[in-house]
Amino acid sequence: MGVAPAIEPGGRPFGSHHRAFWFFVASGMAPYFGAHSPSMKAASLKRNKWVRGGVVALMAVLALLILAWLAVPPIAKSQIQKIASEKLGRQVTVGKIDFKPWTLELTLNDLRIATADGSQPQVVVSRIYADAELQSIFRLAPVIDAVTIDSPAVVVTRKADGKYDIDDVLAKLAAAPDAPQSEPPRFAIHNIAITGGSFDFDDKAVKRKHEVRDFVLKVPLLSNLPSQREITTEPKLAFVLNGSAFDSAALSTPFADSRKTDAQLSFKDLDLVPYLGYIPGGLPLALRAGKLDAELKIDFERAAATGLKITGRIAARGVKVVDEKGAALLGFDTLEVALADVRPLERVVHLAQVTLAAPSSGRARCSRPAQPLATGRTTPADPKTAAGIQRDCAKADCTTGWRASRQSRLERR
């Protein structure tokens, strides 16, 4: 038997070996502490059922981790390619999959979805990374700490007959049997990021090509777990469309009952020329040139009644309109509209200001001194008839713009 340690008057052990002593007591090793030799201690450890059980459990966990590290990547790659190809009716390939079971990190590299004829890829994703959390086990719902999608590239073609080269995929997905109705699965996904994305749309029907570059989408949190439904998230969306930069930011609670969202959208120098082919034919006039700028704030909330409010400014610049014969019909340098309170769901439009600069009609350019408006319509300062104004404009080329400087309110009841 070992020698019991000395005890202070307060009843606490003292000395450098006291912590080790109480550890062995808790482990059932106290009877072997003290006079036993190292070989006797090792033998007693081997005979202790708790030590043997702990060693076995540790070895089993290590074996499972190694097995998962080796087996999950090839199995996942095979199943993803097989199931995705069957669901989409296209050849789906995956370059490489890495899995770290000790941190629950999964990385999928070089995902490709081929076109219908298999000649080239229609979708390419350079890298998909997901970092899961152990609390998924306790919550019985997937909890993902981070999801990153790097450099996704999509190519879509609209054929001359109006059909799309992805119609076969859409038809196959639509033909899939509907899942039985049930409550939506619970989940929590943090730090969602899509970066470096691109999208190419070849519209052969109107002989136009459109491209999206530098696509970025970041969402800090998406969760419908009861404890996280009211958390405010701040998504960000930005991209370059046909050379025009778009940027947006928002504050949102997408899974709360109110769905409250405050968003900001801005773009500059959006060229309208690439979209002229989508204007219906047969109209008595046609747009030949123009660019758009916008800085908008959008507030949405679903309470007793759904509310949508838009404020900000929209500006059109360098607009030119021609008639059916191609002759100049009208145009202007700038038309800017300041939105004070626009609620489309309630049919309310409240404009703060309307500014029209250097309007032109046919070959003549005409403008009048700025005139405050109370009715929401731009009118010239001189109350001449339209015919009289055009006669004056034919004689002189004016450059001063019109301005609606008073607030106006248009409501449809």
C-alpha positions as CSV (number, residue, x, y, z in Angstrom):
1,M,0.0,0.0,0.0
2,G,1.2,3.5,-0.7
3,V,1.7,6.2,1.9
4,A,-1.1,8.6,2.2
5,P,-0.2,12.2,1.7
6,A,-0.1,14.7,4.5
7,I,-3.1,16.8,5.1
8,E,-3.2,20.5,6.0
9,P,-5.4,21.7,8.8
10,G,-7.9,22.9,6.3
11,G,-8.2,19.3,5.0
12,R,-6.5,19.9,1.6
13,P,-3.5,17.8,0.4
14,F,-0.3,19.6,-0.3
15,G,2.9,18.7,-2.2
16,S,4.0,18.5,-5.9
17,H,2.4,15.0,-6.4
18,H,-1.1,15.8,-5.1
19,R,-2.7,16.5,-8.4
20,A,-1.4,13.2,-9.8
21,F,-2.6,11.4,-6.7
22,W,-6.2,12.6,-7.1
23,F,-6.0,11.8,-10.8
24,F,-5.1,8.2,-10.0
25,V,-7.8,8.1,-7.3
26,A,-10.4,9.2,-9.9
27,S,-9.1,6.6,-12.3
28,G,-9.1,3.8,-9.8
29,M,-5.3,3.7,-9.7
30,A,-4.8,4.9,-6.2
31,P,-4.0,1.4,-4.8
32,Y,-1.1,1.2,-7.2
33,F,0.4,4.6,-6.4
34,G,3.5,4.8,-4.2
35,A,5.6,1.7,-3.7
36,H,4.8,-0.1,-7.0
37,S,7.5,-0.3,-9.6
38,P,6.9,1.1,-13.2
39,S,6.4,-2.4,-14.5
40,M,3.7,-3.2,-11.9
41,K,2.0,0.1,-12.7
42,A,1.9,-0.8,-16.5
43,A,0.5,-4.2,-15.7
44,S,-2.2,-2.7,-13.5
45,L,-3.1,-0.2,-16.2
46,K,-3.6,-3.1,-18.6
47,R,-5.9,-4.9,-16.2
48,N,-8.1,-1.8,-15.6
49,K,-11.3,-2.0,-17.6
50,W,-11.7,1.7,-17.9
51,V,-8.2,2.2,-19.4
52,R,-8.8,-0.8,-21.8
53,G,-12.1,0.6,-22.8
54,G,-10.7,4.1,-23.4
55,V,-7.8,2.7,-25.6
56,V,-10.2,0.6,-27.6
57,A,-12.6,3.6,-28.2
58,L,-9.7,5.8,-29.2
59,M,-8.4,3.2,-31.6
60,A,-11.9,2.7,-33.1
61,V,-12.3,6.5,-33.6
62,L,-8.9,6.8,-35.3
63,A,-9.7,3.9,-37.5
64,L,-13.1,5.4,-38.5
65,L,-11.4,8.7,-39.3
66,I,-8.8,7.1,-41.5
67,L,-11.4,5.0,-43.2
68,A,-13.6,8.0,-43.9
69,W,-10.6,10.0,-45.1
70,L,-9.7,7.3,-47.6
71,A,-13.2,6.0,-48.6
72,V,-15.5,9.1,-48.7
73,P,-13.8,10.9,-51.7
74,P,-14.0,8.1,-54.2
75,I,-17.5,7.0,-53.1
76,A,-18.8,10.6,-53.2
77,K,-17.2,11.3,-56.6
78,S,-18.8,8.2,-58.1
79,Q,-22.2,8.8,-56.6
80,I,-22.3,12.5,-57.5
81,Q,-21.4,11.8,-61.1
82,K,-23.9,9.0,-61.4
83,I,-26.9,10.6,-59.7
84,A,-26.4,14.1,-61.2
85,S,-26.0,12.6,-64.7
86,E,-29.3,10.6,-64.3
87,K,-31.2,13.6,-62.9
88,L,-30.0,16.1,-65.5
89,G,-29.7,13.9,-68.5
90,R,-26.2,15.3,-69.1
91,Q,-22.7,14.1,-68.5
92,V,-21.5,15.4,-65.1
93,T,-17.9,15.0,-64.0
94,V,-15.9,15.8,-60.9
95,G,-12.2,16.3,-60.9
96,K,-11.2,15.7,-57.3
97,I,-12.8,15.5,-53.8
98,D,-11.0,16.1,-50.5
99,F,-12.6,15.2,-47.2
100,K,-11.2,15.9,-43.7
101,P,-13.4,13.9,-41.3
102,W,-11.7,15.4,-38.2
103,T,-12.8,18.9,-39.2
104,L,-15.8,17.9,-41.4
105,E,-14.4,19.9,-44.3
106,L,-15.4,18.9,-47.9
107,T,-13.8,20.3,-51.0
108,L,-15.0,19.5,-54.5
109,N,-12.8,20.6,-57.4
110,D,-13.6,21.0,-61.2
111,L,-17.3,20.2,-61.4
112,R,-18.4,20.1,-65.1
113,I,-21.8,19.7,-66.7
114,A,-21.6,19.0,-70.5
115,T,-23.9,20.4,-73.2
116,A,-26.5,18.1,-74.8
117,D,-24.1,16.8,-77.4
118,G,-21.2,16.5,-74.9
119,S,-18.9,18.6,-77.1
120,Q,-18.2,21.3,-74.4
121,P,-19.0,22.1,-70.8
122,Q,-22.1,24.2,-70.2
123,V,-21.4,24.7,-66.5
124,V,-18.0,24.7,-64.9
125,V,-17.3,25.3,-61.2
126,S,-13.7,25.6,-60.2
127,R,-14.2,24.8,-56.5
128,I,-16.9,24.1,-53.9
129,Y,-16.0,24.2,-50.3
130,A,-18.2,23.3,-47.3
131,D,-17.3,23.3,-43.6
132,A,-19.8,21.5,-41.4
133,E,-20.3,21.8,-37.7
134,L,-20.5,19.0,-35.1
135,Q,-23.6,20.6,-33.6
136,S,-25.4,19.3,-36.7
137,I,-25.6,16.0,-34.7
138,F,-27.1,17.6,-31.7
139,R,-29.6,19.8,-33.6
140,L,-30.6,17.0,-35.9
141,A,-30.2,19.6,-38.7
142,P,-27.3,20.5,-41.0
143,V,-25.3,23.4,-39.6
144,I,-22.7,24.6,-42.1
145,D,-20.1,27.1,-40.9
146,A,-19.0,28.1,-44.5
147,V,-19.9,27.5,-48.1
148,T,-17.7,28.9,-50.9
149,I,-18.2,28.5,-54.6
150,D,-15.3,29.8,-56.7
151,S,-15.4,30.8,-60.3
152,P,-18.7,29.3,-61.5
153,A,-19.2,29.7,-65.3
154,V,-22.5,29.1,-67.1
155,V,-23.1,29.3,-70.9
156,V,-26.7,29.4,-72.3
157,T,-27.7,29.7,-75.9
158,R,-31.1,30.7,-77.3
159,K,-31.5,29.2,-80.7
160,A,-32.9,30.9,-83.8
161,D,-36.2,29.1,-83.4
162,G,-36.6,30.6,-79.9
163,K,-35.7,27.4,-78.0
164,Y,-33.0,27.2,-75.4
165,D,-30.2,24.7,-75.2
166,I,-31.1,23.8,-71.7
167,D,-34.8,23.0,-72.4
168,D,-34.0,19.3,-72.1
169,V,-32.7,19.7,-68.6
170,L,-35.7,21.8,-67.6
171,A,-38.1,19.2,-69.0
172,K,-36.4,16.4,-67.2
173,L,-36.4,18.2,-63.9
174,A,-40.1,19.1,-64.4
175,A,-41.0,15.5,-65.1
176,A,-39.6,14.4,-61.7
177,P,-42.2,13.2,-59.3
178,D,-43.2,15.7,-56.6
179,A,-41.9,15.1,-53.1
180,P,-44.6,14.5,-50.5
181,Q,-45.6,17.6,-48.6
182,S,-44.0,18.1,-45.3
183,E,-42.4,20.7,-43.1
184,P,-39.3,22.3,-44.7
185,P,-36.1,20.8,-43.4
186,R,-34.3,22.8,-40.7
187,F,-30.9,24.1,-41.5
188,A,-28.3,26.9,-40.8
189,I,-25.8,27.9,-43.3
190,H,-23.2,30.6,-42.4
191,N,-20.8,32.6,-44.6
192,I,-22.1,31.8,-48.1
193,A,-19.9,33.2,-50.8
194,I,-20.0,33.0,-54.6
195,T,-17.0,34.8,-56.2
196,G,-15.6,35.2,-59.7
197,G,-18.7,34.0,-61.4
198,S,-19.5,34.5,-65.1
199,F,-22.6,34.0,-67.3
200,D,-22.7,34.1,-71.1
201,F,-25.9,34.2,-73.0
202,D,-25.8,33.9,-76.8
203,D,-29.2,34.9,-78.2
204,K,-29.2,33.8,-81.8
205,A,-32.8,34.8,-82.3
206,V,-31.9,38.5,-82.1
207,K,-28.2,38.0,-82.9
208,R,-27.0,39.4,-79.6
209,K,-24.6,38.2,-76.9
210,H,-24.8,39.2,-73.3
211,E,-22.2,38.6,-70.6
212,V,-22.0,38.8,-66.8
213,R,-18.6,39.1,-65.2
214,D,-17.2,39.4,-61.7
215,F,-20.3,38.0,-60.2
216,V,-20.2,38.2,-56.4
217,L,-22.9,37.0,-53.9
218,K,-22.3,37.0,-50.2
219,V,-24.8,36.0,-47.5
220,P,-23.6,35.9,-43.9
221,L,-26.4,33.6,-42.7
222,L,-29.4,31.7,-43.9
223,S,-31.2,29.8,-41.2
224,N,-34.7,28.7,-40.4
225,L,-33.8,27.2,-37.0
226,P,-36.2,28.5,-34.4
227,S,-33.4,30.2,-32.4
228,Q,-32.0,32.0,-35.5
229,R,-35.1,33.0,-37.4
230,E,-35.0,36.7,-36.3
231,I,-31.3,37.1,-36.9
232,T,-30.6,39.9,-39.4
233,T,-28.4,39.0,-42.3
234,E,-26.6,41.4,-44.7
235,P,-26.4,39.9,-48.2
236,K,-24.4,41.5,-51.0
237,L,-24.8,41.2,-54.8
238,A,-22.5,42.7,-57.4
239,F,-21.7,42.0,-61.0
240,V,-20.8,43.6,-64.3
241,L,-23.5,43.2,-67.1
242,N,-22.3,44.0,-70.6
243,G,-19.7,46.4,-69.2
244,S,-22.1,48.1,-66.7
245,A,-21.4,47.7,-63.0
246,F,-24.2,46.7,-60.6
247,D,-23.9,46.8,-56.9
248,S,-26.3,46.1,-54.1
249,A,-26.5,45.5,-50.3
250,A,-29.3,44.6,-48.0
251,L,-30.4,44.0,-44.4
252,S,-32.9,41.1,-44.2
253,T,-34.5,38.5,-42.0
254,P,-35.6,36.1,-44.7
255,F,-37.1,33.4,-42.5
256,A,-38.8,35.7,-39.9
257,D,-42.6,36.0,-40.2
258,S,-42.2,39.7,-41.3
259,R,-39.6,38.9,-44.0
260,K,-38.3,42.5,-43.4
261,T,-35.7,43.5,-46.0
262,D,-34.0,46.8,-46.6
263,A,-32.0,46.8,-49.8
264,Q,-30.0,49.2,-51.9
265,L,-29.4,48.8,-55.6
266,S,-27.2,50.9,-57.8
267,F,-25.9,50.8,-61.4
268,K,-24.4,53.3,-63.8
269,D,-24.1,53.6,-67.5
270,L,-26.3,50.6,-68.3
271,D,-26.3,50.7,-72.1
272,L,-29.8,50.0,-73.6
273,V,-28.5,49.2,-77.1
274,P,-27.8,45.4,-76.4
275,Y,-31.5,45.0,-75.4
276,L,-33.1,46.8,-78.4
277,G,-33.8,43.4,-80.1
278,Y,-36.2,42.5,-77.3
279,I,-38.5,45.5,-78.1
280,P,-41.6,44.2,-79.9
281,G,-41.7,45.0,-83.6
282,G,-44.5,46.9,-85.4
283,L,-44.4,49.8,-83.0
284,P,-44.6,53.4,-84.6
285,L,-41.3,54.3,-82.9
286,A,-38.0,52.6,-81.9
287,L,-35.3,53.3,-79.4
288,R,-31.9,53.8,-80.9
289,A,-29.7,54.8,-78.0
290,G,-29.8,55.5,-74.3
291,K,-28.2,54.7,-71.0
292,L,-29.6,54.3,-67.5
293,D,-28.3,55.1,-64.0
294,A,-30.1,54.3,-60.7
295,E,-29.6,54.5,-57.0
296,L,-32.6,52.9,-55.3
297,K,-33.5,51.9,-51.8
298,I,-36.1,49.1,-51.5
299,D,-37.9,48.4,-48.2
300,F,-40.1,45.3,-47.9
301,E,-42.0,43.9,-45.0
302,R,-44.8,41.4,-44.7
303,A,-47.0,42.4,-41.7
304,A,-50.8,42.6,-41.7
305,A,-50.4,43.6,-45.4
306,T,-47.4,43.2,-47.6
307,G,-45.6,46.5,-47.9
308,L,-43.1,47.5,-50.6
309,K,-41.5,51.0,-50.7
310,I,-39.0,52.3,-53.3
311,T,-37.1,55.6,-52.9
312,G,-34.0,57.0,-54.7
313,R,-33.4,58.3,-58.2
314,I,-33.4,57.0,-61.8
315,A,-31.8,58.8,-64.7
316,A,-31.8,58.2,-68.5
317,R,-29.1,59.8,-70.6
318,G,-28.5,60.2,-74.3
319,V,-31.9,58.8,-75.3
320,K,-32.8,58.9,-79.0
321,V,-36.1,57.7,-80.5
322,V,-36.9,57.4,-84.2
323,D,-40.1,56.7,-86.1
324,E,-40.8,53.7,-88.3
325,K,-38.9,55.3,-91.2
326,G,-35.8,55.8,-89.1
327,A,-36.2,59.6,-88.9
328,A,-35.4,61.3,-85.6
329,L,-38.5,61.6,-83.5
330,L,-37.5,62.8,-80.1
331,G,-34.6,62.7,-77.7
332,F,-33.0,64.3,-74.7
333,D,-29.7,64.6,-72.9
334,T,-30.9,63.7,-69.4
335,L,-34.2,62.7,-67.7
336,E,-33.8,62.3,-64.0
337,V,-36.7,61.3,-61.7
338,A,-36.3,61.5,-57.9
339,L,-38.6,59.0,-56.1
340,A,-39.8,60.3,-52.8
341,D,-42.3,57.5,-52.0
342,V,-43.3,54.8,-54.5
343,R,-45.4,52.0,-53.2
344,P,-46.4,49.8,-56.3
345,L,-48.5,47.4,-54.3
346,E,-50.7,50.3,-53.1
347,R,-50.6,52.1,-56.4
348,V,-49.0,55.2,-54.9
349,V,-46.4,57.3,-56.7
350,H,-44.9,60.3,-54.9
351,L,-42.2,62.1,-57.0
352,A,-39.8,64.6,-55.4
353,Q,-38.4,66.0,-58.6
354,V,-38.3,65.5,-62.4
355,T,-35.6,67.1,-64.4
356,L,-35.5,67.0,-68.2
357,A,-32.4,68.5,-69.9
358,A,-32.0,69.5,-73.6
359,P,-35.1,67.8,-75.1
360,S,-35.3,67.6,-78.9
361,S,-38.1,66.9,-81.4
362,G,-37.1,65.9,-84.9
363,R,-34.3,68.2,-86.0
364,A,-35.1,71.0,-83.5
365,R,-33.9,71.1,-80.0
366,C,-36.0,73.1,-77.6
367,S,-36.2,73.9,-74.0
368,R,-37.8,76.5,-71.7
369,P,-36.9,78.1,-68.4
370,A,-37.4,75.8,-65.4
371,Q,-41.0,75.7,-64.3
372,P,-42.2,74.4,-60.8
373,L,-44.8,71.7,-61.1
374,A,-47.6,70.9,-58.6
375,T,-49.4,68.2,-60.7
376,G,-46.5,65.9,-61.4
377,R,-46.4,66.8,-65.2
378,T,-43.6,68.8,-66.9
379,T,-45.0,71.9,-68.7
380,P,-43.2,74.8,-70.3
381,A,-43.2,78.2,-68.7
382,D,-44.8,79.9,-71.7
383,P,-48.4,78.6,-72.1
384,K,-48.2,78.4,-75.8
385,T,-49.7,75.5,-77.7
386,A,-47.6,72.6,-78.8
387,A,-47.7,73.9,-82.4
388,G,-46.4,77.3,-81.4
389,I,-43.6,75.8,-79.4
390,Q,-42.5,73.7,-82.3
391,R,-42.5,76.7,-84.6
392,D,-40.2,78.5,-82.1
393,C,-38.0,75.5,-81.9
394,A,-37.6,75.3,-85.6
395,K,-36.2,78.9,-85.5
396,A,-33.8,78.4,-82.7
397,D,-31.9,75.6,-81.0
398,C,-32.3,76.0,-77.2
399,T,-30.4,74.1,-74.5
400,T,-31.9,75.0,-71.2
401,G,-33.7,72.1,-69.4
402,W,-37.1,71.8,-67.8
403,R,-37.3,71.0,-64.1
404,A,-40.2,69.8,-61.8
405,S,-39.0,71.3,-58.5
406,R,-42.1,70.8,-56.4
407,Q,-43.2,67.5,-54.9
408,S,-46.0,65.9,-56.7
409,R,-48.3,63.0,-55.8
410,L,-50.1,60.7,-58.1
411,E,-52.4,58.1,-56.7
412,R,-54.7,55.6,-58.4
413,R,-57.6,54.5,-56.2
